[in-house]
Amino acid sequence: MIDITYKNTTYRTAIAQAIVKVGTMETIEAINNKTVPKGDVFAMSKAAGLLGIKKTPDLLPDCHPLPIEFTGIDFEIEGLEIKILVTVKTIYKTGVEVEAMHGASIVALNMYDMLKPIDKGIEIRNIKLLEKTGGKSSFKDRFKRSVNAVVIVCSDSVFEAKKEDSAGKAILAKLEEFNVGIQDYIIIPDEVAIIQEKAKYYQSNGADLIIYTGGTGLSQRDVTPEALQPLLDRRIPGIEEAIRKYGQDRMPYAMLSRSVAGTIKNTLVLALPGSTNGARESMEAIFPSVLHVFRILKGATHD
């Protein structure tokens, strides 16, 4: 199975269909009148579909086990065709498209099995996904204006060339993945005055996004939050909470990080952890969804 540990949990839905075409109107009447020898076709097929949805990861090796939090199975009769509509909902890291299509196929197969003694002309048609919501595709922001970012590494040891920067480079890689332009990438020591000076400088020079990495811990030299907070016009607690929640789900020390998010005029400023994993996971926690802030800050409209 593919790795989904980096994904965010979102509300996801899928609607799938299958069509069962019978040979005669007598078969339709037998279904409606519940006179099919094997029993109530709709009730039993619905039960089979519910079991099929739950068993999807047991039968398809690449499907992740996930919580099924709602399933709806409906039938529509049009002439000799019975349309099966299966709706599945969950709040999880991956979608339920396959579960919905598997459920629709099992419903159709159960109907076939129950009806074949009385009708030799049954066909199963058009098993397909009709609709899905949730996940990255549903929350992809269509803000078309280019966004320019500055990445600032706050680290005495990196500034003094005692070690290589990897956290800043992890942030750069994530920004490039989401087509965010890189205006600058610099390394500075853990000094309040320098941290503040760089924020003011890049904000006044048109940076849309300023990301600091490092200095958010609890050592005496971790001063990035103290430096930035007086400059912020508004804090954005939801971003800070999302970063810490994502990190805490992966390791118990994330609660000690003092990540900061806020705005200076129309510039978004983030202070992320200085460890490579902490920086990378913080980016995974909020990107690309955080780019929606520029639709608000810049007054953009949908294309």
C-alpha positions in Angstrom: 0.0 0.0 0.0 1.1 3.5 -0.7 2.2 5.7 2.2 -0.7 8.0 3.4 0.8 8.9 6.8 1.6 12.4 5.5 -1.9 13.1 4.4 -4.4 15.2 6.3 -7.7 13.8 7.4 -10.7 15.4 5.5 -14.4 14.7 5.0 -14.6 12.5 1.9 -17.6 11.2 -0.1 -18.1 9.1 -3.2 -21.1 8.1 -5.2 -21.0 5.2 -7.6 -23.5 3.5 -9.8 -24.2 0.1 -11.4 -27.1 -0.8 -13.7 -28.8 -4.1 -13.8 -30.9 -4.7 -17.0 -33.5 -7.4 -16.7 -35.1 -9.3 -19.6 -38.8 -8.7 -19.0 -41.2 -6.5 -17.2 -42.4 -9.6 -15.3 -39.1 -9.6 -13.5 -39.6 -5.9 -12.5 -43.0 -6.8 -11.2 -41.7 -9.7 -9.2 -39.1 -7.5 -7.6 -41.6 -4.8 -6.7 -44.2 -7.4 -5.5 -41.5 -9.3 -3.5 -42.4 -12.6 -5.2 -38.9 -13.5 -6.4 -38.3 -17.1 -5.0 -35.0 -16.2 -3.3 -36.6 -13.3 -1.3 -36.7 -9.5 -1.2 -34.2 -8.5 -3.9 -33.7 -4.9 -2.9 -33.4 -5.7 0.9 -31.0 -8.6 0.4 -28.9 -6.9 -2.2 -28.6 -3.8 0.0 -27.3 -6.0 2.8 -24.8 -7.6 0.5 -23.7 -4.2 -0.7 -23.1 -3.0 2.9 -20.9 -6.1 3.5 -19.1 -5.6 0.3 -18.2 -2.0 1.1 -16.8 -3.1 4.5 -14.8 -5.9 3.0 -13.2 -3.9 0.3 -9.7 -3.8 1.8 -9.9 -7.5 2.5 -10.2 -8.2 -1.2 -8.3 -5.5 -2.9 -4.7 -5.5 -1.7 -3.8 -1.9 -2.2 -6.9 -0.5 -0.4 -6.3 0.9 3.0 -8.7 -0.2 5.9 -10.7 2.9 6.8 -13.7 3.9 8.9 -16.9 3.8 6.9 -19.1 6.4 8.6 -22.1 6.4 6.2 -23.4 4.2 3.4 -26.5 4.8 1.4 -27.8 2.4 -1.2 -30.7 3.5 -3.4 -32.5 2.0 -6.4 -34.1 3.7 -9.4 -36.2 1.7 -11.9 -36.4 3.0 -15.5 -38.1 0.5 -17.8 -36.1 -2.7 -17.7 -33.1 -1.0 -16.1 -32.5 -0.8 -12.3 -29.9 1.9 -11.4 -28.0 1.2 -8.2 -26.6 4.3 -6.5 -24.1 3.8 -3.6 -23.0 6.7 -1.4 -20.1 6.3 1.0 -18.8 8.9 3.5 -15.8 9.0 5.8 -13.5 11.4 7.6 -10.1 10.0 6.8 -6.8 10.4 4.9 -7.8 8.6 1.7 -10.9 8.5 -0.4 -13.8 6.0 -0.6 -14.2 5.8 -4.4 -13.2 2.1 -4.6 -15.5 1.2 -1.7 -18.4 2.8 -3.4 -17.8 1.1 -6.7 -17.2 -2.2 -5.0 -20.4 -1.8 -3.1 -22.3 -1.1 -6.3 -20.8 -4.1 -8.0 -21.7 -6.4 -5.1 -25.3 -5.1 -5.1 -25.6 -5.8 -8.8 -24.1 -9.3 -8.5 -26.4 -10.2 -5.7 -29.4 -9.0 -7.8 -28.1 -11.1 -10.7 -27.8 -14.2 -8.4 -31.3 -13.8 -7.0 -32.9 -13.1 -10.4 -31.2 -15.6 -12.6 -33.6 -18.5 -11.8 -36.5 -16.4 -13.3 -34.8 -14.4 -16.0 -32.0 -15.5 -18.3 -31.6 -12.1 -19.9 -30.0 -10.2 -17.0 -27.0 -7.9 -17.7 -24.8 -5.8 -15.4 -23.7 -2.5 -17.0 -22.0 0.8 -16.3 -20.2 0.3 -13.0 -18.6 3.7 -12.5 -17.8 6.6 -10.2 -20.2 9.4 -10.5 -18.8 11.9 -8.0 -16.2 12.3 -5.3 -15.3 15.0 -2.8 -12.6 15.6 -0.2 -8.9 15.4 -0.2 -6.4 17.5 -2.0 -8.3 17.8 -5.3 -11.3 19.4 -3.5 -9.3 21.9 -1.5 -6.9 22.9 -4.2 -6.9 26.7 -4.3 -7.2 28.3 -7.7 -5.6 31.5 -6.7 -3.8 32.4 -9.9 -1.6 35.3 -8.8 2.0 34.2 -8.3 3.1 33.9 -4.7 6.7 34.7 -3.7 8.3 33.4 -0.6 11.4 34.0 1.5 12.9 31.2 3.6 15.0 32.4 6.5 17.0 29.8 8.5 17.6 31.0 12.1 20.5 29.0 13.4 23.8 30.0 15.1 25.5 26.7 14.1 24.4 26.9 10.4 25.3 30.6 10.2 28.7 29.8 11.6 29.1 26.9 9.1 29.3 24.3 11.8 26.6 22.3 10.2 24.7 22.1 6.9 21.1 23.5 6.6 18.6 20.8 5.8 15.4 22.3 7.3 15.4 25.3 5.1 16.0 23.1 2.1 13.1 20.9 3.0 10.9 24.0 3.1 12.2 25.1 -0.3 11.4 21.7 -1.8 7.8 21.9 -0.5 7.3 25.4 -1.8 8.6 24.4 -5.3 6.2 21.4 -5.2 3.3 23.9 -4.9 4.6 26.3 -7.5 5.5 29.0 -5.0 8.2 31.3 -6.2 11.4 31.7 -4.1 12.3 35.3 -3.7 15.2 34.6 -1.3 16.8 32.0 0.9 19.1 33.2 3.7 20.7 32.0 6.9 20.9 34.3 10.0 22.0 33.9 13.6 19.5 33.6 16.5 19.3 37.3 17.2 16.1 39.2 17.9 17.2 42.3 16.1 18.3 40.5 12.9 15.1 38.4 12.9 13.0 41.5 13.1 15.0 43.4 10.6 14.6 40.7 7.9 10.9 40.5 8.5 10.5 44.2 8.0 12.9 44.3 5.0 11.3 41.4 3.0 7.7 42.6 3.8 8.5 46.0 2.5 10.1 44.5 -0.6 6.9 42.6 -1.6 7.3 39.2 -0.2 4.0 37.4 0.1 5.2 34.7 2.4 8.1 34.8 4.9 9.0 31.4 6.5 11.4 31.2 9.4 12.8 27.8 10.4 14.5 27.5 13.8 14.3 29.2 17.1 10.9 27.9 18.1 12.0 25.6 20.9 12.7 26.3 24.5 16.5 26.9 24.7 17.9 30.3 25.7 18.8 31.1 22.1 15.3 30.1 20.7 13.9 33.7 20.3 12.1 33.6 16.9 8.6 33.8 18.4 9.6 36.6 20.8 11.1 38.5 17.8 8.2 38.1 15.5 5.2 38.5 17.7 5.5 42.3 18.3 5.6 42.8 14.5 2.5 40.8 13.7 -0.7 42.7 13.0 -2.8 39.6 13.6 -2.0 36.1 14.8 -3.6 33.1 13.0 -4.0 30.5 15.8 -5.6 27.9 13.5 -2.4 27.5 11.5 -0.4 27.2 14.6 -2.8 24.5 16.0 -2.8 22.6 12.7 1.0 22.4 12.7 1.2 21.2 16.3 -1.6 18.7 15.9 0.0 17.2 12.8 3.4 17.0 14.6 1.9 15.6 17.8 0.3 12.8 15.9 3.8 11.7 14.8 5.9 12.3 17.8 5.3 13.3 21.5 7.7 16.2 21.6 5.9 18.3 19.0 3.9 20.0 21.8 7.1 21.7 22.9 7.4 23.7 19.6 6.3 27.3 19.6 5.4 27.7 16.0 3.9 31.1 15.1 1.7 32.3 12.3 0.4 35.7 11.5 0.4 38.6 9.1 2.3 41.8 8.7 0.0 43.9 6.5 -0.6 41.5 3.5 2.4 39.3 4.1 2.0 35.9 5.8 4.7 35.1 8.3 5.4 31.6 9.6 7.9 30.5 12.2 8.4 26.7 11.9 10.6 24.2 13.9 14.3 24.0 13.0 14.6 20.3 12.8 14.3 18.8 9.3 11.4 16.6 10.1 9.7 19.3 12.1 10.0 21.8 9.2 8.9 19.2 6.6 5.9 18.0 8.6 4.9 21.6 9.4 4.8 22.3 5.6 2.8 19.0 5.0 0.3 20.1 7.7 -0.7 23.3 6.1 0.2 23.2 2.4 -1.4 23.7 0.0 -4.5 24.8 2.0 -2.7 27.7 3.6 -2.3 29.3 0.1 -6.0 30.2 0.3 -5.0 33.0 2.7 -3.7 35.0 -0.3 -7.2 35.0 -1.9 -8.3 36.9 1.2 -5.2 39.1 1.7 -5.0 40.0 -1.9 -8.7 40.2 -2.6 -8.5 37.7 -5.4 -11.5 36.1 -7.1 -12.1 32.7 -8.6 -11.2 32.3 -12.2 
